[in-house]
Amino acid sequence: MANGEWAGKTVLVLGLGDTGLSCVRWLAQEGARLRGADTRQAPPALGAVREAVPGIRVDLGPFRPESLAGVDAVAASPGIALREPVLREALARGIEVVGDVEIFAREVARAATGARVIGITGTNGKSTVTALAGAMTRAAGLSTVVAGNIGLPVLDALREAKAAGMPQAWVIELSSYQLETTASLALDAAAMLNLTQDHLDRYDTMAGYAAAKARIFRHCGTRVLNRDDPWSLGMKAGENVTFGLGEPARDDEWGIRAGELVHGRDPIVALFEVPVAGLHNAANALASHALCASCGLPPRPLADAIREFRGLPHRAERVAAARGVVFYDDSKGTNVGATVAALEGMRGKVVLIAGGDGKGQDFSPLVPAVRSHARAVVLIGRDAPAVEAAIAPAGVPCARESTMEAAVEAAFRLATPGDAVLLSPACASFDMFANYKQRGEVFAAAARAIAARVEG
């Protein structure tokens, strides 16, 4: 019989998607009495929730204070902001509000297995750094679970680990949304990679966004910070190390010197040995190495992991080539900073495909990168006019298309041999697609269709 922290408590799970379902399954296993609520009439995990907890009360439609009656705690999905009235009401009543990562953190602390715990946040690059850091811990011989915002909910990972045996390392990707409801996550090393405009529909200011990200360091051994990003570097405190694209000036800095990734004076790998394209991926490799080295892992397997890492789907992923033009899917580039990094990471000229749901961003920071790297820009989606107006000072030809397929065809016509056609939208996908993955798949299919047609 369950006798942990949640046994016998009544917990309201707000939001019944993947994260909410993971909370329901974990808390049910731990002996909690559960309720659910979702603003949607048919939330995606409703059937699975009812299967996991037969007879569970689920309130659908706008959140109501009545749902809080008799509740000991609220487990809120990360998509639900703390300013949501029902959460404000819960806090006003003295009801604890937690997220899945906080529940995970308490259980990992209680289990006290001695596992290393590594956390990664930032606007861009965090999934790549998380995946590479996980590859490094495995290469160093540690049984490893990679989870969090990268795809596998932490409580699903914890449930599986509890049944199969706890790992020697956890590598966790953390979004600002998850960090808002996380107070006790103890990390051996944590990285805040960068901060660029994003989620300004959730945060009133960049400072508010930064404050959410900085919560990753509340209980942290070594902070890994980006020398090239003022928001990250501004979070210096306690024990910290830095990475950047310049030469390291100290032994506790990671960087690039004479064509090599280096830690202080020690070489790691040659830049040409990093298989994933772009200097931003060199920075990702440096951040991953800094995290793992800060946990005491030996250098050779970490370097081997860099050499063997092939990147993640939809992140500057080469998907096709035709008549000397290479097509790259960077559909995960959902904000301006990500698209700037992708452009700067390309060799040769680029025909950029961008646009979508701009989330209230300022697109003007695209101008220098577009001017330097783009031969032309093809725009799609709801905020195409706003993007076009913002990048006009770059003096680069722009075209607009109504579908991804038409955009890919137009980009191919505008490209010359040696160019890249890069989908890096600087926008969310929801105005035209189910998610960034579907957007990338449609792009890749269109690119491969061109390759099949012209290469025969």
N, C-alpha and C positions, 0 to 999 in steps of 0.2 A: 504493500500500500504506500502511495506517495506521502512523504512527510517533509517535503522541502518548503521553501518560502511561499509557494503559491497554493499549497494544499488547503482546501476549504475556503479559499478566497473567491469572491465573486468579481470576475474581470470582464469588462466590456471591451470587445475588440472592435475598433473603429476602422472601417475600410476592409472589404473582403476580396482583395486581389491576392496575388501570390504571397506577399508579406503577411497579410492578415491571416491567410490560411496557415502559414507556417506558425504564427502565434497560437492559433486555435489548436493545432496538433500538439505543439509543445506543452502548452498550458493544460490541455486535457490530460496528457500523459503525466503531468505533475500534480494532478488532483484538483485543479481549479474548477469552480463553477462558472460556466461561460455564457455570455450573451454576445450578440453581434449587431452591428449597425452599418449601413452604407447608404449614401445618398442616391445611389443608382437603384432602379427597380429590379435589375437583373445583373448584379455584380458577377464578375467572371468566375469566382470561386465558390459561389453560393451552394451549388450542388455538393461540392467536395466538403464544404464546412458542415452541411447537414449530415453528410455521410460520416464524418469524423465524430460529430457530437449529435446523435439522434435526438430530436426534440428541442434543440437549441432555439431559444427565442432570438429572432432576428428582426430588427426594426429597419424598414426600407423607406427611402424618401428623405427629405431634409432632416438633419440631426435635430433631436428634441431633448430638452433638459430632463424630460420624464425618463429617458433611457438611463439616467444616472442613478435612479432610485435604488438604494440598497447595494450600490457598487463600491467595492474596496479599491479598485484600481482600473485605469483605462490603458489599454495597449493600442496606441495610435499608429496607423500606417504612415510611412514617411511623406506621402503625398498630402497629408492633412496638416496644415500649418497650425502652430500653437495659438495663433490669433483667432482660429475658428471658435465661434461663441460657445459651443458645447465643451471645448477644452478649457476655455477661460472659466466657464461655470464650474467645471470639475475642480480646477485648481482653487477657485474661490471657496469651494466646499471642503477643501483639504483632501481631495481624492488624488492619489498619486497618478501622474501621467508618465508612461514609459513607452519606449519603442522596442522593436525586436532586438536591436543591438544592446540596449541596456539589460534586457532579460538575459541575453547571451553572456554579457560581461559578468554578471553576478554569478552565473552558473560556472563559468570558467574559473573565476576566483575561488568559488566554493570547492571545485574539484581539485584545485591546487596540484596539478600534474607536473608542474615545472615546464610546461610547453612554452616556447617562445611565441610571442604574439606581436605581429607587425601590422601597422595600420597605414593606409594611404588615402589622402584626400587631395583636392585641387580641382580647378575647373577642367583642365585638359590633361590627358596622359595617364590618369589614375588607373584605368583598366589595364593599360599596357604595363605600367610599373607593377601593378598587383600580379599580373600573370607572370611577368619575368622574375619578380622576387620569389614567387612560388616555385618557379622552375629552378631558381638558385638554391632555395632551401632543400629541394628534393635532390639536386645535384650534390649537395653537401652531405647527403645521407640521412636527412630528417624526413620522417613520414609527415606529410603536409596536407592541410586542407586549405583551399583557396575559396573564399566565399564573400558575401556581402553584396554591395551594389553591382558587382561584376556579373551577377546572375543567380547564383545559388543563395537563397536566403540563409542567414546565419543560423537560424533555429532549425531549419531543415538539416543543415550541415551538422549541427550539434546533436540532433536526434540520431542521425546516421552514425556519428562518431561514438555516441554513448553505447550504441548497440554493437559496433564493430571494434571499438578500441579507440581511445582518444589519441590524437596525433601529437607529434613532437613539435609541430609548428602550425600556427594559424596565420594566414596572410589575408587581411580583410580590407576590401575597398569600402570606403565610407563617403557617402554624399553629405552635403551640408544639411539636407533634410533629416537624415538619420542622426546626425550629430546633435541636432536641436534637442532630442529627447534622450541623449546619452550622457550620463554623469559619472559613471564609475568604471569605464573601460580602461584597464591597465595595459599599457603597451611597452614592450621592450624598446622599440624604435618606431617612430612615426614620421611620415613625410607630408608636408603641405607643399605641393609642387608649384602651384601658380594660382593666380586669381585674375580672371578677365571678366568682362561684362557677361552675365548670364543670370537667369532666374530673377531678373529684376521685376518680374510679376509677383514674386514671393517676398523679396526683400526691398525695403524702401530705398536703401542706399548701399553702395559698395562696402561701406564700413559695417553695416549689418550683416552682409553676406560674409565678410571676412571674420566677423565675430563668431558666426556659426562654424566656419571652418576651423578656427583656432581652438574650438572645444576638443579637437583630437589630442591636444597636448595637456589636458587636465591631469592625467596620471601617466606620464610618459618618461621613459628612461632617456633616450637620445632623440633630439629633434633633428630631422634632416630637412634643410632649407635650401631654397634656390637663390643663389647669388644674383641671378639675372632677373629676378622678380621682386620688386620692392615690397609687395604685400607679404610674400613669403619671408623675405629677409627681415621684415619688421616684426616677425614673431620670435626673434631671438630671445632666449631666456634659458637659464640653467645650462645643461649639457647639450651642445648642438654642434653639428657638422654641416658643411655646405657643399653644394655641387653647382656647376655652371659650365658654360662653353668656353670660358677663358682658361688661362693657365692657373693652376693652384699656386697660391703664395705661401701656403702653410701645409703641414703634414695632415691636418684634419680637414683638408679640402679635396674635392674631386673635380676634375676638369679635363681639358684637352691640351696636349703639348706635342708639337712636332708630329701631328697626324696620329697620335695615340691617346686613348682614354687612359687617364692616370689617377692614382690616389696619392696625393703628395708627390713624392719623387718616384713612386713605384708604378711601372707600366701595368696596365690591365689587359687590353687588347688593342690592336691597331684599328683605326677608324674604319678602314676598308673591310675589316672582319665583322662589323656589325651588319647582320643580314637585312634588317629592316631599313627602309629608305628614310633619309632626312636627318638633319641635325637635331630636330626635336626628339627623334628616337635615340640619338646618341645621349641626349640629356636624360631620357627615360632610363637608359642603361646605367648611367652614372648614378641616378637616384636609387635604382634597385640595388646596385652594388653597395652604395653607402648604407642603405638600410640593413643589408645582410651582414656586411663587415662590422657594423655597429653592434650586431648581435653575436659577434665573436666567431663567425663562420670563416673557414680558410679560403684564401684567395683563388686557388687554382680551379675548384669546381664552379666558383662564381663566374670566372672568365669563360669556362667551357659553356656554361649556360647562355651567356651572351652570344657566343659564336653559333649556338644551335637554335636560338630563338627565331621563330618565323613570323612573329606578330599575331595580331588578332583580326578577325574579319571586319570589314567596313572601316578600317583605320589605315588609310593610304595603302590599300591592298591592290596589288596589280591583278587585274581580272581579264585583260585581253590586249591584243596588239594587232594592228592592221596597217600595212604600207608604211611602216616606220613610226606610227603613232601608237603610244602606249596609253591604255585606259586605267585609271586608278580610282578605286572606290574608297572615298573618305566620308561616307555618309554619316559616320559618328561625329563629324565636325559640325556640331549643332550650335556653335557660337563663333563670334568674330575671331577670338583668340586662336581657336583651333584651326580656322581657315588660314589665318596669317601664318601659323606654324607649318601647315601643310604646303602652302605656296613656297615658303622659304626653304622647305626641304626638298623641293623638286629640282632636278637638273634640267637645264634648257628651258625653253618657253612652254607656257601652259595655256590651254584654253579651259577656263574655269566654268563649271556649272554650279550656280548658287541660287539661293532663294528658298522661300517657304514661309513658315511662321516665325517672324523675327523676335518675338517675345519682348518687344519694347527696347531692343538694343540700339545703340548708336553704331552705324555701319562705317562711319568715316575712318576708323583705324585701319580699314582694309586698303585705303588709298595707296600708301607707300608700297605695300607688297604687290598689289595689282599692277601698279606702274612699273615695278621692277621685273615682275615675273610673268605677267599675263600677256598673251598675244591678243586675246579677246575674252569676253565674258558672255555666257548664255544664262539668262535668268528665267526661273520658273516660280510659280507659287504666289501666294497671297501678297507677300511683301516685296515682290520683284520691283515695283515702282520705287519703293523707298530705298532699296539697295542701289538701283540704277542712279537715282539722284545723288546718293551719298558718294558713289565712286566716280561720278562724272569728272572731278578734278584729276583723276588718273590719266585721262585722255586716251582710254583704251576702248575700242569698239564694243558695243553691247547689243545683244539681240534678246528678244523675249520669245518664249515658246510656252504652249499651254500644257504639254505633256512631257514626261521624262524621255520617252522614245524620240519625240521630235527634237528635244534639246540635245540628245546624244548625236543624232544625225547632223544637226546644225554645227555642233562642236567639231565633229569629224571633218566637215567641209571646211571649217575655218582653220584647222590644224595643218601643219606641214610636217614632212618627215623629220623625226627627231624631237617633235613636240610631245607633250603629255596632254591628254584630256582628263581633267581632274574634277570629280564630283566632290566638292567640299562646301556644303550649302550655307554655312554660317547661320543656319536657321533650324528650328524644329521641323518635323515632317508632317505634323498632324493635320495640316490643311489639305494634304493630298494623299497621304499614306497612313497605314495603321501605325507604323513606327519607323525608326531610322533603318532597321534591318530590311523591311520591305522596300523602302526607297532604294537602298543599295542593291538589292536583288534585281529590281526593275532596271536600274542603271546597268548592272553587269550583264543582264540578259540582252539588253539593247546593244551593248558593246560587243558581246560575243556574236550577235546576229550580224553586225557589220563585218567582223573579222571573218565569219564563215562565208559571207557574200563576196568580199573583195579578195580574200586569200584563196577561196575555192577549195 
